[in-house]
Amino acid sequence: MFTPQVKLRSAAVTTAMAAALIALGTGAAGATGWPPLEPGARLYSATGGQGAVTTVDLTDLGTCHTLSTPARSVQVANGAASVVLYPGADCTGGHAWATGSLAQSNLPLAALSYRVVPA
């Protein structure tokens, strides 16, 4: 048998959990998500597929492109090509990051340049 003290604790826990779930749901509803995944490749100036968009020409294999605005996230949907992103201009900077041919990701470092490579 439960004592009144246990019933009060259960009620308090239930109320706290309900409030947390309502707050979580409200936050998620107001947040914007990634744009729909479409064929091609896009670089975004902010995380989560937000900010200024740079459309990548996936047919321009091997050419290094320096960005006017650093990229913080990327989307790629293409079976034949992927994008290699570099933290430095002119495809330099040490730790390059490759997407694969189907990707939707925030970048570990801001990218200042990129090149398209075969997948």
Backbone as a chain_set.jsonl record, in Angstrom:
{"seq": "MFTPQVKLRSAAVTTAMAAALIALGTGAAGATGWPPLEPGARLYSATGGQGAVTTVDLTDLGTCHTLSTPARSVQVANGAASVVLYPGADCTGGHAWATGSLAQSNLPLAALSYRVVPA", "coords": {"N": [[0.834, -1.182, 0.0], [0.46, 2.249, -0.78], [1.835, 5.122, 0.749], [0.651, 8.398, 1.761], [2.757, 10.186, 1.31], [4.332, 8.982, -0.675], [2.509, 8.997, -2.769], [2.283, 11.757, -3.215], [4.895, 12.353, -4.082], [4.952, 10.868, -6.453], [2.974, 12.191, -7.906], [4.177, 14.707, -8.132], [6.459, 14.089, -9.637], [5.26, 13.156, -11.993], [3.944, 15.498, -12.823], [6.153, 17.19, -13.242], [7.449, 15.819, -15.315], [5.504, 15.978, -17.332], [5.44, 18.745, -17.755], [8.041, 19.138, -18.711], [7.96, 17.665, -21.111], [6.025, 19.102, -22.518], [7.33, 21.566, -22.789], [9.538, 20.744, -24.314], [8.273, 19.857, -26.653], [7.171, 22.279, -27.538], [9.462, 23.762, -28.083], [10.574, 22.247, -30.181], [8.638, 22.551, -32.137], [8.886, 25.215, -32.868], [11.372, 25.343, -33.965], [13.391, 25.477, -36.902], [13.989, 23.111, -39.448], [16.21, 21.052, -41.443], [16.353, 21.894, -44.921], [14.255, 20.36, -47.45], [15.607, 17.38, -48.843], [17.036, 17.473, -51.945], [17.831, 16.619, -55.387], [21.257, 17.127, -56.269], [23.748, 19.416, -54.958], [24.343, 21.41, -52.098], [25.765, 24.076, -50.24], [25.735, 25.531, -47.04], [25.714, 28.535, -45.117], [25.258, 28.448, -42.422], [24.72, 26.207, -39.635], [22.711, 23.18, -39.803], [21.579, 23.355, -42.342], [20.873, 25.98, -42.889], [20.912, 29.561, -43.532], [22.928, 31.462, -45.92], [22.972, 30.157, -49.24], [24.99, 28.132, -51.28], [25.058, 26.812, -54.419], [26.328, 23.837, -55.681], [28.125, 22.899, -58.53], [27.945, 19.864, -59.703], [29.008, 18.678, -61.925], [31.435, 19.746, -62.455], [34.13, 18.464, -62.092], [36.965, 18.137, -59.979], [37.862, 20.828, -60.015], [38.986, 23.473, -57.965], [37.13, 25.469, -55.769], [36.87, 28.552, -54.205], [35.101, 29.814, -51.495], [32.989, 32.669, -50.993], [31.614, 33.102, -48.688], [32.03, 31.331, -45.717], [31.237, 27.838, -45.442], [29.046, 26.011, -43.304], [27.41, 23.829, -43.206], [26.178, 21.034, -45.184], [24.486, 19.569, -47.989], [24.067, 16.77, -50.001], [22.866, 15.021, -52.763], [23.342, 12.763, -54.883], [24.246, 10.276, -57.123], [26.704, 9.988, -58.369], [28.721, 11.813, -57.72], [30.679, 13.467, -55.158], [31.472, 15.83, -52.535], [34.388, 17.455, -51.526], [35.448, 19.206, -48.793], [37.325, 22.0, -47.602], [39.145, 23.565, -44.928], [40.702, 25.795, -45.485], [41.363, 28.475, -47.876], [41.569, 28.002, -51.444], [41.566, 25.196, -51.535], [43.097, 24.176, -49.396], [44.536, 23.68, -46.114], [44.783, 21.465, -44.571], [42.964, 19.392, -42.913], [40.805, 17.917, -44.765], [37.339, 17.346, -45.557], [35.143, 14.913, -46.588], [32.054, 14.316, -48.294], [30.607, 12.101, -49.43], [28.153, 10.555, -51.616], [25.534, 10.877, -50.832], [24.448, 12.923, -48.526], [23.846, 14.792, -45.538], [24.731, 17.106, -43.469], [26.228, 18.814, -40.654], [29.242, 20.638, -40.721], [32.477, 19.766, -39.415], [34.372, 21.782, -39.198], [34.426, 25.193, -40.29], [34.155, 25.587, -43.775], [36.187, 26.859, -46.306], [36.698, 26.401, -48.926], [36.136, 24.145, -51.738], [35.994, 21.057, -53.651], [34.666, 19.08, -56.307], [34.407, 15.605, -56.541], [34.599, 12.295, -58.044], [32.184, 9.917, -56.911]], "CA": [[0.0, 0.0, 0.0], [1.227, 3.482, -0.878], [1.58, 6.14, 1.766], [0.357, 9.694, 1.135], [4.004, 10.82, 0.902], [4.715, 8.38, -1.955], [1.558, 9.493, -3.765], [2.643, 13.135, -3.53], [6.111, 12.324, -4.895], [4.568, 10.39, -7.787], [2.254, 13.278, -8.564], [5.154, 15.751, -8.45], [7.29, 13.594, -10.739], [4.409, 13.141, -13.18], [3.739, 16.887, -13.228], [7.426, 17.693, -13.773], [7.688, 15.18, -16.613], [4.555, 16.541, -18.29], [5.892, 20.099, -18.072], [9.239, 19.02, -19.536], [7.555, 17.222, -22.443], [5.336, 20.219, -23.18], [8.368, 22.53, -23.164], [10.315, 20.143, -25.397], [7.429, 19.896, -27.85], [7.052, 23.662, -27.975], [10.744, 24.135, -28.676], [10.745, 21.557, -31.457], [7.704, 23.085, -33.12], [9.349, 26.506, -33.324], [12.679, 25.228, -34.613], [13.365, 25.133, -38.322], [14.835, 21.961, -39.724], [16.905, 21.026, -42.724], [15.493, 21.976, -46.103], [14.053, 19.037, -48.054], [16.734, 16.861, -49.628], [16.744, 17.512, -53.376], [19.0, 16.247, -56.187], [22.273, 18.161, -56.387], [24.539, 19.677, -53.755], [24.257, 22.769, -51.602], [26.526, 24.425, -49.054], [25.002, 26.527, -46.263], [26.583, 29.341, -44.264], [24.95, 28.168, -41.024], [24.459, 24.791, -39.38], [21.341, 22.72, -40.002], [21.042, 23.695, -43.661], [20.318, 27.335, -42.816], [21.805, 30.63, -43.964], [23.146, 31.665, -47.35], [23.126, 28.891, -49.961], [25.842, 28.047, -52.469], [24.759, 25.609, -55.192], [27.554, 23.234, -56.197], [28.022, 22.28, -59.852], [28.499, 18.52, -59.549], [29.654, 18.227, -63.161], [32.741, 20.401, -62.517], [35.004, 17.607, -61.297], [38.36, 18.46, -59.747], [38.169, 22.253, -59.912], [38.886, 24.026, -56.621], [36.321, 26.684, -55.671], [36.969, 29.25, -52.925], [33.799, 30.383, -51.155], [32.987, 34.036, -50.471], [31.101, 32.949, -47.326], [32.343, 29.972, -45.257], [30.138, 26.877, -45.316], [28.957, 25.325, -42.013], [26.661, 22.584, -43.388], [26.159, 20.597, -46.578], [23.549, 18.532, -48.438], [24.404, 16.206, -51.311], [22.034, 13.903, -53.194], [23.798, 12.485, -56.231], [24.878, 8.97, -57.105], [27.967, 9.932, -59.101], [29.729, 12.764, -57.252], [30.67, 13.921, -53.772], [32.138, 17.113, -52.341], [35.447, 17.497, -50.517], [35.493, 20.572, -48.261], [38.605, 22.338, -46.987], [39.042, 24.713, -44.025], [41.452, 26.926, -46.025], [41.081, 28.882, -49.256], [42.327, 27.301, -52.492], [41.585, 23.759, -51.214], [44.208, 23.932, -48.479], [44.14, 23.784, -44.722], [45.027, 20.24, -43.817], [41.944, 18.369, -42.672], [39.681, 17.947, -45.7], [36.182, 16.571, -45.119], [34.421, 14.435, -47.775], [30.641, 14.088, -48.012], [29.92, 10.94, -50.0], [27.192, 10.983, -52.636], [24.26, 11.174, -50.18], [24.866, 13.461, -47.226], [23.185, 15.947, -44.95], [25.548, 17.165, -42.266], [26.965, 19.991, -40.22], [30.67, 20.423, -40.923], [33.247, 19.864, -38.172], [35.036, 23.088, -39.266], [33.929, 26.013, -41.395], [34.864, 25.313, -45.026], [36.426, 28.038, -47.136], [36.815, 25.991, -50.324], [35.675, 22.783, -52.01], [36.1, 20.522, -55.01], [33.792, 17.946, -56.586], [35.166, 14.408, -56.927], [33.714, 11.163, -58.309], [31.778, 9.183, -55.701]], "C": [[0.876, 1.243, 0.0], [0.847, 4.439, 0.233], [1.267, 7.452, 1.068], [1.62, 10.393, 0.622], [4.463, 10.287, -0.473], [3.793, 8.868, -3.063], [1.896, 10.923, -4.176], [3.902, 13.194, -4.392], [5.787, 11.882, -6.324], [3.863, 11.477, -8.573], [3.219, 14.388, -8.978], [6.032, 15.342, -9.63], [6.495, 13.609, -12.034], [4.193, 14.553, -13.71], [5.005, 17.462, -13.852], [7.713, 17.105, -15.153], [6.761, 15.749, -17.679], [4.985, 17.944, -18.712], [7.12, 20.061, -18.982], [8.88, 18.605, -20.961], [6.84, 18.331, -23.211], [6.354, 21.246, -23.646], [9.197, 22.021, -24.331], [9.533, 20.196, -26.703], [7.293, 21.293, -28.405], [8.332, 24.117, -28.647], [10.936, 23.499, -30.031], [9.837, 22.14, -32.529], [8.192, 24.416, -33.685], [10.657, 26.432, -34.087], [12.514, 24.901, -36.088], [14.332, 23.988, -38.539], [15.566, 22.125, -41.039], [15.918, 21.256, -43.852], [15.299, 20.571, -46.68], [15.256, 18.638, -48.906], [16.303, 16.786, -51.09], [17.983, 17.09, -54.146], [19.962, 17.427, -56.326], [23.058, 18.291, -55.096], [24.446, 21.15, -53.405], [25.107, 22.924, -50.354], [25.777, 25.561, -48.365], [25.949, 27.254, -45.316], [26.329, 29.136, -42.777], [24.697, 26.669, -40.86], [22.994, 24.459, -39.653], [20.736, 23.085, -41.34], [20.391, 25.067, -43.697], [21.339, 28.338, -43.345], [21.899, 30.733, -45.48], [23.473, 30.336, -48.018], [24.066, 29.077, -51.148], [25.5, 26.741, -53.167], [26.045, 25.125, -55.846], [27.267, 22.612, -57.559], [28.711, 20.917, -59.786], [29.143, 17.973, -60.82], [31.057, 18.813, -63.301], [33.73, 19.653, -61.626], [36.419, 18.165, -61.196], [38.712, 19.92, -59.582], [37.998, 22.727, -58.473], [38.096, 25.333, -56.668], [36.495, 27.278, -54.273], [35.649, 29.978, -52.691], [33.939, 31.821, -50.66], [32.477, 34.057, -49.031], [31.403, 31.53, -46.878], [31.09, 29.104, -45.122], [30.211, 26.198, -43.953], [28.146, 24.031, -42.088], [26.521, 22.297, -44.875], [25.055, 19.562, -46.786], [23.991, 18.078, -49.816], [23.464, 15.036, -51.581], [22.355, 13.643, -54.66], [24.514, 11.146, -56.199], [26.262, 8.916, -57.707], [29.063, 10.827, -58.543], [29.579, 13.057, -55.769], [31.48, 15.204, -53.684], [33.192, 16.962, -51.251], [35.589, 18.954, -50.096], [36.781, 20.789, -47.483], [38.443, 23.548, -46.066], [39.798, 25.943, -44.515], [41.013, 27.275, -47.437], [41.957, 28.067, -50.204], [42.543, 25.82, -52.187], [42.818, 23.371, -50.4], [43.667, 23.896, -47.048], [44.232, 22.487, -43.967], [43.896, 19.247, -43.808], [40.743, 18.543, -43.6], [38.573, 17.048, -45.172], [35.371, 16.208, -46.352], [32.999, 14.038, -47.408], [30.136, 12.701, -48.353], [28.856, 11.456, -50.943], [25.779, 11.211, -52.097], [24.581, 11.622, -48.763], [23.997, 14.643, -46.831], [23.847, 16.119, -43.589], [26.035, 18.564, -41.952], [28.441, 19.66, -40.371], [31.422, 20.56, -39.599], [34.004, 21.189, -38.061], [34.391, 23.882, -40.393], [34.789, 25.736, -42.624], [34.982, 26.596, -45.839], [36.57, 27.698, -48.612], [36.35, 24.541, -50.473], [36.059, 22.372, -53.418], [35.175, 19.317, -55.103], [34.675, 16.79, -57.068], [34.172, 13.294, -57.26], [33.393, 10.422, -57.01], [32.376, 7.788, -55.697]], "O": [[1.9, 1.296, 0.682], [-0.321, 4.549, 0.607], [1.588, 7.607, -0.111], [1.571, 11.108, -0.379], [4.923, 11.053, -1.32], [4.247, 9.125, -4.178], [1.807, 11.266, -5.355], [3.975, 13.99, -5.328], [6.293, 12.458, -7.286], [4.121, 11.664, -9.762], [3.085, 14.947, -10.067], [6.312, 16.151, -10.514], [7.01, 14.033, -13.068], [4.252, 14.778, -14.919], [4.94, 18.144, -14.875], [8.168, 17.813, -16.052], [7.188, 15.979, -18.81], [4.904, 18.293, -19.889], [7.229, 20.856, -19.915], [9.439, 19.139, -21.918], [7.032, 18.477, -24.418], [6.264, 21.746, -24.767], [9.523, 22.783, -25.241], [10.087, 20.547, -27.744], [7.298, 21.478, -29.622], [8.287, 24.791, -29.677], [11.422, 24.156, -30.952], [10.219, 22.217, -33.697], [7.942, 24.719, -34.851], [11.012, 27.378, -34.79], [11.62, 24.149, -36.477], [15.374, 23.909, -37.887], [15.545, 23.187, -41.661], [14.76, 20.851, -43.75], [16.109, 19.683, -46.415], [15.842, 19.468, -49.601], [15.325, 16.118, -51.425], [19.09, 17.189, -53.617], [19.54, 18.573, -56.481], [23.039, 17.399, -54.248], [24.466, 22.02, -54.276], [25.167, 22.026, -49.514], [25.246, 26.451, -49.029], [26.879, 26.653, -44.777], [27.11, 29.607, -41.951], [24.485, 25.957, -41.841], [22.147, 25.349, -39.725], [19.513, 23.126, -41.475], [19.451, 25.288, -44.461], [22.497, 27.99, -43.577], [21.082, 30.182, -46.217], [24.162, 29.493, -47.443], [23.958, 30.038, -51.91], [25.637, 25.67, -52.575], [26.762, 25.898, -56.482], [26.286, 21.887, -57.724], [29.939, 20.842, -59.813], [29.761, 16.909, -60.788], [31.799, 18.403, -64.194], [34.118, 20.131, -60.56], [36.999, 18.607, -62.188], [39.778, 20.229, -59.05], [36.992, 22.424, -57.831], [38.359, 26.196, -57.505], [36.292, 26.589, -53.274], [35.143, 30.671, -53.574], [34.911, 32.15, -49.98], [32.859, 34.924, -48.245], [31.063, 30.59, -47.596], [30.025, 29.584, -44.736], [31.296, 25.847, -43.489], [28.178, 23.224, -41.159], [26.714, 23.175, -45.716], [24.732, 18.785, -45.887], [24.258, 18.898, -50.695], [23.288, 14.165, -50.729], [21.737, 14.214, -55.559], [25.327, 10.915, -55.304], [26.944, 7.899, -57.577], [30.234, 10.621, -58.862], [28.498, 12.915, -55.197], [32.106, 15.614, -54.662], [32.921, 16.41, -50.185], [35.822, 19.83, -50.929], [37.269, 19.891, -46.796], [37.684, 24.464, -46.385], [39.562, 27.04, -44.008], [40.372, 26.472, -48.114], [42.973, 27.508, -49.792], [43.579, 25.255, -52.538], [43.484, 22.375, -50.682], [42.468, 24.064, -46.825], [43.796, 22.414, -42.819], [43.876, 18.335, -44.635], [39.782, 19.233, -43.26], [38.833, 16.102, -44.429], [34.95, 17.096, -47.093], [32.763, 13.486, -46.333], [29.302, 12.166, -47.623], [28.67, 12.667, -51.064], [24.913, 11.69, -52.83], [24.938, 10.812, -47.908], [23.49, 15.384, -47.673], [23.56, 15.366, -42.658], [26.231, 19.39, -42.844], [28.844, 18.514, -40.167], [31.049, 21.376, -38.756], [34.251, 21.669, -36.955], [33.868, 23.302, -41.344], [36.014, 25.658, -42.523], [34.005, 27.32, -46.033], [36.565, 28.591, -49.459], [36.193, 23.813, -49.493], [36.399, 23.201, -54.261], [34.93, 18.625, -54.115], [35.57, 16.977, -57.892], [33.026, 13.337, -56.812], [34.238, 10.317, -56.121], [32.147, 7.022, -54.762]]}, "num_chains": 1, "name": "protein.A"}
